[in-house]
Amino acid sequence: MKAYHKVLMLIASLSLGLLFLFPMWKIYLKAPQYPEGLEMHIWVNQIAGNSDGAIQNFNILNHYIGMEPIHADSFAELRIMPYIVIFFIVAGIVVALLGKRKLVLGWTVLLMVAGAAGILDFYLWLNKFGTNLDPSAPIKVPGMTYVPPLLGSKQLLNFDALSLPALGSLGIGLAILLAGLVYYFSRSTAQVKTAEKVTA
């Protein structure tokens, strides 16, 4: 790999640091009683809101419809994910220093698999909270579940729910894109060198 390939690979691995600076995902709720809206910010290691009382308001709503309260301590993933991200950052730096094309491909594929597993886990998390309802909840609508959308918008009673990736997810996308470009361009370079040896 050329020097600029290694630099791109370093940038790819370090871009995962955005996960510690910005939320990965955001869920927005808007209703007449909350005209300013409520936001839940899902980070790599915590769950927060757009204001100090946002999560408390989410849990008040959850109480009325029978959903479990949302607490970061309830999710083992939030304790594990920071170490997974750090592993990929360190591994990416090592791959960049070694400059091996196959290692770049392996790192990229592994990161894509981890990202897909994270999305699946998030989907299962949404379904668990939205369908396992307390039968003694003050508000009961027969056959109604409250699963927010994984991506996009959805109507939940009188609430408009919107779920979108946040800036932290950009780090994952950027890492995969840059590492993929490194593999592609270094492959092209390797093919040119092979052709030169054959014609020499």
Backbone as a chain_set.jsonl record, in Angstrom:
{"seq": "MKAYHKVLMLIASLSLGLLFLFPMWKIYLKAPQYPEGLEMHIWVNQIAGNSDGAIQNFNILNHYIGMEPIHADSFAELRIMPYIVIFFIVAGIVVALLGKRKLVLGWTVLLMVAGAAGILDFYLWLNKFGTNLDPSAPIKVPGMTYVPPLLGSKQLLNFDALSLPALGSLGIGLAILLAGLVYYFSRSTAQVKTAEKVTA", "coords": {"N": [[0.838, -1.201, 0.0], [0.445, 2.263, -0.762], [1.701, 5.377, 0.658], [-0.354, 7.3, 0.909], [-2.578, 5.673, 0.89], [-2.338, 4.439, 3.358], [-2.667, 6.636, 5.013], [-5.334, 7.325, 4.465], [-6.529, 5.036, 5.486], [-5.917, 5.305, 8.168], [-7.411, 7.611, 8.734], [-9.933, 6.541, 8.27], [-10.195, 4.671, 10.383], [-9.949, 6.366, 12.624], [-12.148, 7.968, 12.288], [-14.208, 6.65, 13.47], [-14.209, 7.562, 15.988], [-16.081, 9.571, 16.117], [-18.329, 8.464, 17.156], [-18.116, 8.731, 19.862], [-18.414, 11.375, 20.208], [-20.802, 12.296, 19.205], [-24.365, 11.512, 19.088], [-25.525, 8.212, 18.063], [-28.012, 7.643, 17.028], [-31.296, 9.082, 16.667], [-34.492, 9.573, 18.091], [-37.512, 11.085, 17.494], [-40.372, 12.544, 18.955], [-43.566, 13.943, 18.502], [-46.422, 15.728, 19.492], [-49.715, 17.098, 20.201], [-49.702, 17.755, 22.96], [-47.042, 18.025, 23.39], [-45.778, 20.221, 21.823], [-43.281, 21.267, 21.207], [-41.839, 19.044, 20.888], [-40.206, 15.878, 21.638], [-37.017, 14.456, 22.137], [-35.03, 11.582, 21.857], [-31.781, 10.65, 22.366], [-29.544, 8.344, 21.268], [-26.577, 7.152, 22.271], [-23.247, 5.752, 21.915], [-22.67, 4.844, 24.404], [-24.613, 5.687, 26.185], [-27.964, 6.88, 26.973], [-29.741, 9.699, 26.204], [-31.454, 12.905, 26.221], [-32.922, 15.719, 24.423], [-33.216, 17.629, 26.268], [-33.026, 18.244, 29.848], [-35.212, 17.032, 31.081], [-36.229, 15.292, 29.188], [-35.988, 12.433, 28.889], [-37.294, 11.66, 31.202], [-39.868, 12.541, 30.572], [-40.389, 10.856, 28.394], [-40.515, 8.44, 29.798], [-42.723, 8.88, 31.429], [-44.76, 8.925, 29.525], [-44.41, 6.306, 28.621], [-45.205, 4.91, 30.885], [-47.997, 5.341, 30.948], [-48.884, 3.963, 28.69], [-47.99, 1.461, 29.172], [-45.388, 0.628, 28.648], [-42.004, -0.414, 29.358], [-39.886, 1.462, 31.58], [-37.285, 3.606, 30.377], [-33.943, 3.199, 30.847], [-30.485, 3.737, 30.882], [-28.92, 1.873, 32.199], [-30.224, -0.485, 31.825], [-29.43, -1.624, 29.5], [-27.168, -3.771, 28.329], [-25.666, -3.53, 26.066], [-24.805, -0.888, 25.885], [-22.745, -0.804, 27.63], [-20.922, -2.477, 26.499], [-20.461, -1.69, 23.831], [-18.702, 0.645, 23.652], [-16.137, -0.523, 24.015], [-16.012, -2.208, 21.826], [-15.971, -0.361, 19.73], [-13.552, 0.963, 20.308], [-11.829, -1.199, 19.916], [-12.081, -1.53, 17.098], [-11.033, 0.908, 16.248], [-8.35, 0.796, 17.145], [-7.544, -1.582, 15.868], [-7.862, -0.789, 13.206], [-5.899, 1.191, 13.001], [-3.6, -0.376, 13.326], [-3.841, -2.002, 11.049], [-3.519, -0.031, 9.087], [-0.842, 0.706, 9.542], [0.482, -1.684, 9.003], [-0.156, -2.051, 6.358], [-1.368, -3.949, 4.646], [-3.336, -5.208, 2.087], [-5.318, -7.238, 2.217], [-5.884, -7.28, 4.901], [-7.117, -4.83, 5.19], [-9.472, -5.287, 3.768], [-10.573, -7.337, 5.369], [-10.948, -5.942, 7.799], [-12.812, -4.02, 7.005], [-15.033, -5.579, 6.175], [-15.613, -6.87, 8.589], [-16.319, -4.676, 10.148], [-18.624, -3.853, 8.81], [-20.271, -6.064, 9.292], [-20.474, -5.887, 12.079], [-21.795, -3.43, 12.262], [-24.237, -4.084, 11.006], [-25.155, -5.993, 12.812], [-25.522, -4.356, 15.012], [-27.641, -2.71, 14.136], [-29.644, -4.631, 13.852], [-29.888, -5.43, 16.532], [-30.825, -3.047, 17.629], [-33.301, -2.873, 16.332], [-34.59, -5.127, 17.448], [-34.627, -4.298, 20.056], [-36.357, -2.065, 19.926], [-38.722, -3.411, 19.22], [-39.099, -5.07, 21.445], [-39.601, -3.223, 23.533], [-41.818, -1.946, 22.502], [-43.816, -3.838, 22.245], [-44.05, -5.535, 24.478], [-46.146, -4.99, 26.687], [-47.524, -3.628, 29.689], [-50.335, -5.118, 31.034], [-51.953, -3.812, 32.838], [-51.844, -1.137, 32.317], [-52.717, 2.372, 32.308], [-53.702, 3.385, 29.855], [-55.151, 1.557, 27.396], [-55.275, 0.079, 24.288], [-56.91, -2.117, 22.367], [-55.071, -4.551, 20.604], [-53.144, -2.738, 19.875], [-49.805, -1.733, 19.371], [-46.654, -0.194, 20.228], [-44.332, 0.353, 18.629], [-41.633, 2.164, 17.724], [-40.518, 3.522, 14.546], [-37.822, 1.896, 12.847], [-36.395, 3.273, 10.947], [-37.293, 6.308, 9.609], [-40.684, 7.637, 9.576], [-43.646, 7.336, 11.678], [-47.005, 6.894, 12.774], [-48.106, 6.942, 16.063], [-50.678, 6.471, 18.019], [-51.631, 9.641, 19.008], [-49.198, 10.639, 18.435], [-46.486, 11.687, 16.421], [-43.898, 9.834, 15.317], [-40.456, 9.826, 14.657], [-37.557, 8.395, 13.38], [-34.118, 8.501, 13.021], [-30.735, 8.231, 11.717], [-27.957, 9.641, 13.504], [-25.241, 12.054, 13.854], [-23.136, 10.521, 14.867], [-23.353, 8.04, 13.618], [-22.44, 8.679, 11.156], [-19.728, 8.433, 11.375], [-19.298, 5.662, 11.237], [-20.22, 5.086, 8.637], [-18.444, 6.666, 7.148], [-16.022, 5.463, 7.825], [-16.312, 2.902, 6.672], [-16.619, 3.604, 3.966], [-14.171, 4.959, 3.352], [-12.27, 2.978, 3.96], [-13.061, 1.059, 2.118], [-12.43, 2.417, -0.255], [-9.674, 2.553, 0.035], [-9.001, -0.156, -0.159], [-9.859, -0.63, -2.804], [-8.322, 1.195, -4.397], [-5.706, 0.446, -3.688], [-5.73, -2.094, -4.641], [-5.922, -1.679, -7.372], [-3.428, -0.498, -7.765], [-1.787, -2.656, -7.107], [-2.431, -4.407, -9.188], [-1.406, -3.025, -11.396], [1.309, -3.115, -10.822], [1.727, -5.87, -11.001], [1.184, -6.288, -13.697], [3.288, -4.834, -14.834], [5.457, -6.369, -14.041], [4.998, -8.695, -15.496], [5.296, -7.833, -18.132], [7.883, -7.047, -18.134]], "CA": [[0.0, 0.0, 0.0], [1.161, 3.524, -0.797], [1.594, 6.178, 1.877], [-1.661, 7.951, 1.022], [-3.53, 4.627, 1.268], [-2.219, 4.257, 4.805], [-3.265, 7.818, 5.645], [-6.783, 7.161, 4.353], [-6.941, 3.98, 6.418], [-5.855, 5.913, 9.509], [-8.58, 8.492, 8.865], [-11.101, 5.66, 8.371], [-10.295, 4.117, 11.736], [-10.152, 7.444, 13.598], [-13.489, 8.543, 12.113], [-15.112, 5.973, 14.406], [-14.24, 8.37, 17.208], [-17.295, 10.402, 16.11], [-19.343, 7.789, 17.978], [-17.983, 9.21, 21.242], [-18.652, 12.82, 20.215], [-22.179, 12.582, 18.788], [-25.26, 10.349, 19.188], [-25.624, 7.328, 16.897], [-29.38, 7.61, 16.501], [-32.232, 9.959, 17.363], [-35.919, 9.315, 17.939], [-38.281, 12.299, 17.763], [-41.815, 12.411, 19.166], [-44.264, 15.224, 18.51], [-47.854, 15.584, 19.724], [-50.278, 18.375, 20.661], [-49.29, 18.08, 24.327], [-45.602, 18.325, 23.346], [-45.599, 20.898, 20.524], [-41.854, 21.472, 20.945], [-41.294, 17.729, 20.575], [-39.272, 15.19, 22.534], [-35.967, 13.761, 21.405], [-34.188, 10.621, 22.553], [-30.491, 10.519, 21.695], [-28.897, 7.075, 21.62], [-25.126, 7.234, 22.09], [-22.575, 4.461, 21.989], [-22.534, 4.437, 25.802], [-25.639, 6.285, 27.043], [-29.209, 7.365, 26.372], [-30.003, 11.046, 26.715], [-32.502, 13.611, 25.508], [-32.581, 17.068, 23.992], [-33.305, 18.485, 27.453], [-32.825, 17.492, 31.095], [-36.391, 16.247, 31.438], [-36.771, 14.573, 28.028], [-36.115, 10.997, 29.168], [-38.353, 11.536, 32.204], [-41.148, 12.661, 29.857], [-40.56, 9.605, 27.666], [-40.916, 7.4, 30.744], [-44.107, 9.173, 31.84], [-45.591, 8.409, 28.431], [-44.303, 4.838, 28.643], [-46.01, 4.409, 32.009], [-49.422, 5.373, 30.605], [-49.22, 2.963, 27.664], [-47.551, 0.149, 29.642], [-44.031, 0.277, 28.248], [-40.981, -0.376, 30.402], [-39.128, 2.71, 31.611], [-36.004, 3.577, 29.655], [-32.768, 3.547, 31.642], [-29.268, 3.259, 30.222], [-28.402, 0.71, 32.921], [-30.952, -1.679, 31.406], [-28.902, -2.105, 28.225], [-25.785, -4.24, 28.399], [-24.982, -3.081, 24.845], [-24.183, 0.417, 26.11], [-21.508, -1.04, 28.361], [-20.024, -3.259, 25.645], [-20.166, -1.034, 22.554], [-17.486, 1.48, 23.626], [-14.95, -1.366, 23.852], [-16.014, -2.686, 20.437], [-15.527, 0.764, 18.899], [-12.119, 1.141, 20.56], [-11.154, -2.307, 19.225], [-12.012, -1.249, 15.667], [-10.113, 2.028, 16.04], [-6.979, 0.293, 17.313], [-7.282, -2.543, 14.802], [-7.71, -0.036, 11.966], [-4.573, 1.832, 13.027], [-2.62, -1.447, 13.089], [-3.966, -2.365, 9.63], [-2.905, 1.052, 8.31], [0.612, 0.642, 9.706], [0.977, -2.888, 8.324], [-0.294, -1.796, 4.935], [-1.753, -5.164, 3.914], [-4.631, -5.039, 1.453], [-6.277, -8.232, 2.707], [-6.29, -6.857, 6.247], [-8.073, -3.732, 4.982], [-10.746, -5.91, 3.406], [-11.096, -8.029, 6.55], [-11.408, -4.927, 8.759], [-14.02, -3.395, 6.453], [-16.137, -6.548, 6.232], [-15.944, -7.074, 10.001], [-17.02, -3.474, 10.603], [-19.96, -3.905, 8.227], [-21.022, -7.086, 10.028], [-20.764, -5.33, 13.401], [-22.826, -2.413, 12.074], [-25.507, -4.767, 10.737], [-25.583, -6.6, 14.077], [-26.01, -3.267, 15.847], [-28.959, -2.302, 13.644], [-30.566, -5.716, 14.221], [-30.103, -5.346, 17.978], [-31.67, -1.873, 17.843], [-34.64, -3.26, 15.882], [-35.153, -6.028, 18.457], [-34.839, -3.457, 21.239], [-37.587, -1.31, 19.682], [-39.853, -4.338, 19.269], [-39.283, -5.519, 22.825], [-40.231, -2.162, 24.318], [-43.092, -1.536, 21.93], [-44.832, -4.903, 22.231], [-44.214, -6.125, 25.818], [-46.849, -3.93, 27.414], [-48.159, -3.971, 30.959], [-51.795, -5.183, 30.829], [-52.657, -2.928, 33.774], [-51.524, 0.255, 31.97], [-53.899, 3.245, 32.282], [-54.225, 3.498, 28.49], [-55.086, 0.268, 26.684], [-55.969, 0.049, 22.993], [-56.811, -3.521, 21.923], [-54.297, -4.817, 19.39], [-52.211, -1.644, 19.58], [-48.422, -1.778, 19.851], [-46.036, 1.126, 20.167], [-42.974, 0.158, 18.142], [-41.188, 3.279, 16.878], [-39.893, 3.042, 13.31], [-36.364, 1.776, 12.843], [-35.927, 4.371, 10.111], [-38.42, 6.998, 9.006], [-41.738, 8.154, 10.449], [-44.766, 6.442, 11.969], [-48.011, 7.462, 13.674], [-48.393, 6.146, 17.252], [-51.773, 7.22, 18.634], [-51.595, 11.018, 18.53], [-47.801, 11.035, 18.327], [-45.703, 11.458, 15.209], [-42.573, 9.339, 15.694], [-39.463, 9.882, 13.59], [-36.305, 7.762, 13.788], [-33.101, 8.796, 12.016], [-29.339, 8.185, 12.166], [-27.381, 10.917, 13.93], [-23.88, 12.296, 13.355], [-22.235, 9.441, 15.258], [-23.419, 6.998, 12.594], [-21.627, 9.133, 10.03], [-18.383, 7.885, 11.576], [-19.269, 4.292, 10.731], [-20.329, 5.158, 7.187], [-17.198, 7.222, 6.628], [-14.98, 4.452, 7.993], [-16.516, 1.854, 5.662], [-16.37, 4.189, 2.647], [-12.743, 5.225, 3.165], [-11.552, 1.703, 3.929], [-13.384, 0.446, 0.831], [-11.636, 3.114, -1.269], [-8.283, 2.114, 0.215], [-8.877, -1.501, -0.74], [-10.026, -0.537, -4.255], [-7.182, 1.862, -5.027], [-4.499, -0.355, -3.488], [-5.877, -3.24, -5.537], [-5.554, -1.187, -8.7], [-1.977, -0.321, -7.762], [-1.187, -3.994, -7.13], [-2.623, -4.96, -10.525], [-0.465, -2.343, -12.284], [2.64, -3.665, -10.544], [1.768, -7.224, -11.545], [1.271, -6.163, -15.159], [4.631, -4.379, -15.16], [6.377, -7.499, -13.878], [4.762, -9.639, -16.592], [5.809, -7.281, -19.38], [9.326, -6.731, -17.99]], "C": [[0.868, 1.245, 0.0], [0.894, 4.319, 0.479], [0.2, 6.798, 2.014], [-2.773, 6.945, 1.311], [-3.524, 4.439, 2.783], [-2.846, 5.429, 5.559], [-4.781, 7.729, 5.607], [-7.292, 6.113, 5.33], [-6.899, 4.49, 7.86], [-7.066, 6.807, 9.749], [-9.85, 7.658, 9.035], [-11.275, 5.143, 9.789], [-10.591, 5.202, 12.764], [-11.53, 8.081, 13.466], [-14.513, 7.859, 13.021], [-15.181, 6.704, 15.742], [-15.437, 9.305, 17.26], [-18.392, 9.781, 16.97], [-19.277, 8.233, 19.434], [-18.296, 10.705, 21.358], [-20.106, 13.181, 19.918], [-23.046, 11.336, 18.979], [-25.214, 9.516, 17.909], [-26.973, 7.469, 16.209], [-30.24, 8.578, 17.302], [-33.656, 9.519, 17.064], [-36.665, 10.572, 18.372], [-39.749, 11.934, 17.962], [-42.433, 13.804, 19.19], [-45.752, 14.96, 18.632], [-48.392, 16.925, 20.21], [-49.836, 18.756, 22.071], [-47.784, 18.35, 24.447], [-45.293, 19.005, 22.013], [-44.13, 21.131, 20.171], [-41.143, 20.156, 20.621], [-40.372, 17.191, 21.666], [-38.253, 14.45, 21.685], [-35.232, 12.796, 22.336], [-32.92, 10.43, 21.737], [-29.808, 9.242, 22.188], [-27.425, 7.17, 21.249], [-24.54, 5.82, 22.137], [-22.506, 3.947, 23.424], [-23.596, 5.024, 26.731], [-26.894, 6.596, 26.239], [-29.523, 8.705, 27.018], [-31.127, 11.666, 25.895], [-32.045, 14.982, 25.087], [-32.708, 18.082, 25.122], [-33.176, 17.61, 28.692], [-34.007, 16.591, 31.411], [-36.941, 15.381, 30.323], [-36.982, 13.09, 28.316], [-37.194, 10.759, 30.223], [-39.729, 11.633, 31.533], [-41.426, 11.415, 29.013], [-41.091, 8.514, 28.602], [-42.313, 7.631, 31.309], [-45.075, 8.653, 30.784], [-45.59, 6.888, 28.423], [-45.161, 4.234, 29.747], [-47.486, 4.323, 31.613], [-49.814, 4.313, 29.577], [-48.677, 1.575, 28.011], [-46.174, -0.288, 29.194], [-43.086, 0.347, 29.434], [-40.313, 0.994, 30.413], [-37.774, 2.542, 30.938], [-34.904, 4.071, 30.578], [-31.543, 2.964, 30.955], [-28.731, 1.995, 30.872], [-29.075, -0.591, 32.488], [-30.359, -2.321, 30.154], [-27.429, -2.472, 28.368], [-24.979, -3.747, 27.202], [-24.233, -1.768, 25.07], [-22.914, 0.31, 26.937], [-20.467, -1.729, 27.487], [-19.561, -2.481, 24.422], [-18.936, -0.119, 22.573], [-16.212, 0.664, 23.419], [-14.853, -1.913, 22.431], [-15.505, -1.586, 19.511], [-14.028, 0.994, 19.07], [-11.317, 0.037, 19.88], [-11.003, -2.008, 17.744], [-11.068, -0.087, 15.37], [-8.671, 1.544, 16.097], [-6.612, -0.675, 16.191], [-7.076, -1.831, 13.469], [-6.363, 0.661, 11.877], [-3.488, 0.803, 12.729], [-2.639, -1.862, 11.617], [-3.297, -1.308, 8.755], [-1.382, 0.974, 8.37], [1.199, -0.564, 8.982], [0.861, -2.768, 6.811], [-0.633, -3.006, 4.089], [-3.181, -5.02, 3.4], [-5.693, -5.988, 1.998], [-6.761, -7.886, 4.109], [-7.296, -5.709, 6.171], [-9.447, -4.306, 4.664], [-11.378, -6.6, 4.615], [-11.663, -7.062, 7.568], [-12.728, -4.315, 8.295], [-15.224, -4.321, 6.561], [-16.579, -6.752, 7.67], [-16.707, -5.88, 10.559], [-18.448, -3.448, 10.056], [-20.842, -4.922, 8.948], [-21.412, -6.56, 11.404], [-21.85, -4.262, 13.309], [-24.198, -3.028, 11.828], [-26.055, -5.409, 12.01], [-26.131, -5.535, 15.029], [-27.392, -2.794, 15.438], [-30.009, -3.348, 14.001], [-30.896, -5.656, 15.71], [-31.016, -4.167, 18.315], [-33.113, -2.168, 17.457], [-35.329, -4.155, 16.914], [-35.467, -5.263, 19.742], [-36.134, -2.667, 21.093], [-38.816, -2.205, 19.79], [-40.14, -4.81, 20.679], [-40.029, -4.466, 23.642], [-41.627, -1.833, 23.801], [-44.185, -2.572, 21.987], [-45.052, -5.551, 23.598], [-44.834, -5.086, 26.752], [-47.482, -4.467, 28.688], [-49.68, -3.98, 30.772], [-52.589, -4.276, 31.765], [-52.389, -1.445, 33.491], [-52.796, 1.101, 31.935], [-54.531, 3.376, 30.899], [-54.037, 2.168, 27.779], [-55.927, 0.369, 25.416], [-55.819, -1.368, 22.459], [-56.071, -3.658, 20.592], [-53.251, -3.78, 19.054], [-50.839, -1.935, 20.164], [-47.789, -0.419, 19.593], [-44.573, 0.995, 19.762], [-42.581, 1.355, 17.274], [-40.544, 2.738, 15.601], [-38.389, 2.902, 13.486], [-35.749, 2.933, 12.064], [-37.14, 5.005, 9.434], [-39.463, 7.399, 10.035], [-42.876, 7.155, 10.587], [-45.712, 7.146, 12.926], [-48.282, 6.488, 14.805], [-49.405, 6.902, 18.095], [-51.735, 8.657, 18.099], [-50.172, 11.562, 18.421], [-47.263, 10.752, 16.929], [-44.298, 11.06, 15.655], [-41.663, 9.342, 14.474], [-38.151, 9.333, 14.114], [-35.277, 7.928, 12.679], [-31.695, 8.586, 12.577], [-28.876, 9.58, 12.557], [-25.915, 10.985, 13.474], [-22.899, 11.187, 13.731], [-22.198, 8.322, 14.223], [-22.622, 7.381, 11.359], [-20.202, 8.582, 10.139], [-18.255, 6.481, 11.034], [-19.313, 4.292, 9.208], [-19.047, 5.656, 6.538], [-16.07, 6.201, 6.707], [-15.091, 3.374, 6.918], [-16.186, 2.378, 4.268], [-14.873, 4.365, 2.396], [-11.938, 3.931, 3.089], [-11.824, 0.97, 2.615], [-12.593, 1.085, -0.301], [-10.169, 2.714, -1.183], [-8.076, 0.754, -0.424], [-8.942, -1.43, -2.265], [-8.786, 0.056, -4.921], [-5.893, 1.074, -4.847], [-4.537, -1.605, -4.365], [-5.477, -2.851, -6.96], [-4.054, -1.018, -8.824], [-1.27, -1.666, -7.861], [-1.296, -4.621, -8.514], [-1.667, -4.328, -11.531], [0.934, -2.909, -12.091], [2.783, -5.061, -11.112], [1.922, -7.201, -13.065], [2.665, -5.738, -15.59], [5.64, -5.491, -15.049], [6.234, -8.496, -15.04], [5.391, -9.145, -17.887], [7.301, -6.989, -19.324], [10.208, -7.825, -18.598]], "O": [[1.9, 1.292, 0.671], [0.003, 3.996, 1.264], [-0.364, 6.82, 3.108], [-3.792, 7.3, 1.903], [-4.576, 4.298, 3.407], [-3.471, 5.248, 6.603], [-5.446, 8.022, 6.601], [-8.355, 6.275, 5.929], [-7.754, 4.138, 8.672], [-7.673, 6.775, 10.819], [-10.73, 8.0, 9.825], [-12.379, 5.174, 10.334], [-11.391, 4.991, 13.676], [-12.032, 8.671, 14.423], [-15.566, 8.428, 13.308], [-16.102, 6.488, 16.531], [-15.784, 9.792, 18.336], [-19.279, 10.483, 17.455], [-20.263, 8.126, 20.162], [-18.427, 11.236, 22.461], [-20.586, 14.239, 20.327], [-22.522, 10.222, 19.026], [-24.912, 10.021, 16.828], [-27.073, 7.421, 14.983], [-29.955, 8.861, 18.466], [-33.984, 9.143, 15.939], [-36.472, 11.065, 19.484], [-40.299, 11.115, 17.226], [-41.901, 14.723, 19.811], [-46.289, 14.079, 17.962], [-47.615, 17.8, 20.591], [-49.617, 19.933, 22.357], [-47.313, 18.841, 25.472], [-44.617, 18.423, 21.166], [-43.769, 21.188, 18.995], [-40.007, 20.147, 20.146], [-39.841, 17.935, 22.49], [-38.588, 13.887, 20.643], [-34.862, 13.152, 23.455], [-32.978, 10.089, 20.555], [-29.534, 9.09, 23.379], [-27.07, 7.257, 20.074], [-25.248, 4.839, 22.365], [-22.306, 2.753, 23.646], [-23.492, 4.873, 27.948], [-26.892, 6.578, 25.008], [-29.564, 8.818, 28.243], [-31.679, 11.034, 24.994], [-30.911, 15.375, 25.359], [-32.354, 19.25, 24.96], [-33.213, 16.383, 28.6], [-33.826, 15.5, 31.953], [-38.008, 14.787, 30.477], [-38.046, 12.549, 28.017], [-37.926, 9.771, 30.151], [-40.647, 10.892, 31.886], [-42.57, 10.969, 28.926], [-41.997, 7.762, 28.244], [-43.013, 6.672, 31.633], [-46.082, 8.022, 31.106], [-46.631, 6.257, 28.241], [-45.769, 3.179, 29.567], [-48.149, 3.331, 31.914], [-50.942, 3.822, 29.589], [-48.87, 0.623, 27.255], [-45.82, -1.458, 29.341], [-43.333, 1.075, 30.396], [-40.185, 1.624, 29.364], [-37.198, 1.454, 30.939], [-34.926, 5.214, 31.034], [-31.568, 1.822, 30.498], [-28.157, 1.14, 30.197], [-28.558, -1.676, 32.754], [-30.737, -3.433, 29.786], [-26.564, -1.607, 28.507], [-23.766, -3.563, 27.296], [-23.155, -1.56, 24.513], [-22.096, 1.23, 26.945], [-19.266, -1.579, 27.712], [-18.404, -2.593, 24.015], [-18.186, -0.104, 21.597], [-15.301, 1.11, 22.721], [-13.757, -2.065, 21.89], [-14.703, -1.845, 18.613], [-13.314, 1.198, 18.088], [-10.247, 0.297, 19.328], [-9.926, -2.203, 17.18], [-10.378, -0.096, 14.351], [-7.87, 1.841, 15.211], [-5.517, -0.606, 15.632], [-6.211, -2.224, 12.686], [-5.755, 0.718, 10.808], [-2.562, 1.078, 11.965], [-1.586, -2.051, 11.007], [-2.595, -1.638, 7.799], [-0.711, 1.157, 7.355], [2.287, -0.48, 8.412], [1.679, -3.316, 6.072], [-0.227, -3.083, 2.93], [-4.11, -4.749, 4.162], [-6.836, -5.586, 2.217], [-7.907, -8.163, 4.464], [-8.214, -5.625, 6.986], [-10.457, -3.871, 5.215], [-12.578, -6.462, 4.856], [-12.724, -7.307, 8.142], [-13.645, -4.116, 9.091], [-16.302, -3.905, 6.986], [-17.776, -6.801, 7.953], [-17.634, -6.048, 11.352], [-19.376, -3.063, 10.765], [-22.023, -4.668, 9.186], [-22.542, -6.759, 11.851], [-22.726, -4.19, 14.171], [-25.201, -2.562, 12.368], [-27.26, -5.378, 12.262], [-27.088, -5.784, 15.762], [-28.228, -2.506, 16.294], [-31.122, -3.009, 14.403], [-32.053, -5.814, 16.101], [-31.879, -4.276, 19.185], [-34.043, -1.768, 18.158], [-36.506, -3.966, 17.219], [-36.451, -5.55, 20.424], [-36.927, -2.604, 22.032], [-39.827, -1.816, 20.375], [-41.301, -4.937, 21.068], [-40.978, -4.786, 24.358], [-42.514, -1.481, 24.578], [-45.358, -2.247, 21.802], [-46.138, -6.07, 23.856], [-44.137, -4.401, 27.501], [-47.919, -5.616, 28.747], [-50.258, -2.961, 30.392], [-53.763, -4.001, 31.517], [-52.676, -0.593, 34.332], [-53.855, 0.594, 31.566], [-55.753, 3.468, 30.779], [-52.912, 1.707, 27.582], [-57.114, 0.696, 25.455], [-54.708, -1.782, 22.129], [-56.385, -2.992, 19.606], [-52.54, -3.917, 18.058], [-50.725, -2.338, 21.322], [-48.319, 0.398, 18.84], [-43.681, 1.469, 20.467], [-43.143, 1.54, 16.194], [-40.072, 1.601, 15.587], [-37.759, 3.694, 14.187], [-34.728, 3.498, 12.458], [-37.918, 4.321, 8.767], [-39.165, 7.491, 11.226], [-43.057, 6.263, 9.758], [-45.275, 7.906, 13.791], [-48.645, 5.338, 14.56], [-49.057, 7.851, 18.798], [-51.8, 8.873, 16.889], [-49.959, 12.771, 18.326], [-47.549, 9.713, 16.336], [-43.594, 11.845, 16.292], [-42.058, 8.912, 13.39], [-37.679, 9.751, 15.171], [-35.523, 7.548, 11.534], [-31.48, 8.743, 13.779], [-29.345, 10.577, 12.009], [-25.422, 10.084, 12.796], [-21.939, 10.935, 13.004], [-21.148, 7.727, 13.977], [-22.179, 6.516, 10.603], [-19.554, 8.302, 9.13], [-17.235, 6.13, 10.441], [-18.541, 3.585, 8.56], [-18.615, 5.136, 5.509], [-15.263, 6.079, 5.785], [-14.088, 2.978, 6.323], [-15.548, 1.684, 3.476], [-14.365, 3.967, 1.348], [-11.036, 3.799, 2.261], [-10.927, 0.335, 2.06], [-12.134, 0.39, -1.207], [-9.501, 2.554, -2.205], [-7.099, 0.534, -1.141], [-8.166, -2.098, -2.948], [-8.263, -0.501, -5.886], [-5.067, 1.033, -5.759], [-3.494, -2.111, -4.78], [-4.787, -3.597, -7.655], [-3.467, -1.349, -9.854], [-0.29, -1.814, -8.591], [-0.368, -5.29, -8.969], [-1.167, -5.013, -12.423], [1.657, -3.153, -13.057], [3.835, -5.41, -11.647], [2.679, -7.981, -13.642], [3.175, -6.223, -16.6], [6.574, -5.574, -15.847], [7.221, -9.064, -15.506], [5.952, -9.93, -18.652], [7.919, -6.715, -20.353], [11.434, -7.72, -18.564]]}, "num_chains": 1, "name": "protein.A"}
